[in-house]
Amino acid sequence: MAYVIVKKKRFLNRLIKVLTYLDNEWGHNVAVVFLERTDQKIEMIRTYPYIGIPSGIRDTRSLLVTKHNRLFCRI
């Protein structure tokens, strides 16, 4: 059973900031690859909601997107 993913406004704002930074500093291709990886991780969470490691916050898990970026999700 696939879950419904709810993206909070805070997540979307931070994603835009990261993508803007990557585009300006590292180039458009790097930003596109980051966005694709993020989308892949979100799809993984949709299919397997308990993937990733538990964080210290109740009902929250984290999943590594890149070496410097981690995605947190609450089930």
FENUR-V87214 format. One record per backbone hydrogen bond with DSSP energy under -1.0 kcal/mol. NH is the residue of the N-H (numbers start at 1). CO is the residue of the C=O. Records with the same first field share a line. If there is no record, write none. Layout:
# FENUR-V87214
NH = CO + CO
This chain:
# FENUR-V87214
3 = 46
12 = 8
13 = 9
14 = 10
15 = 11
16 = 12
17 = 13
18 = 14
19 = 15
20 = 16
21 = 17
22 = 18
23 = 19
24 = 20
25 = 21
26 = 22
27 = 22
31 = 27
32 = 28
33 = 29
34 = 30
35 = 31
36 = 32
37 = 33
38 = 34
39 = 35
40 = 36
41 = 37
42 = 38
43 = 39
44 = 40
45 = 41
46 = 42
47 = 43
48 = 44
51 = 48
53 = 62
55 = 60
60 = 57
61 = 73
62 = 53
63 = 71
65 = 69
66 = 69
71 = 63
73 = 61
75 = 59
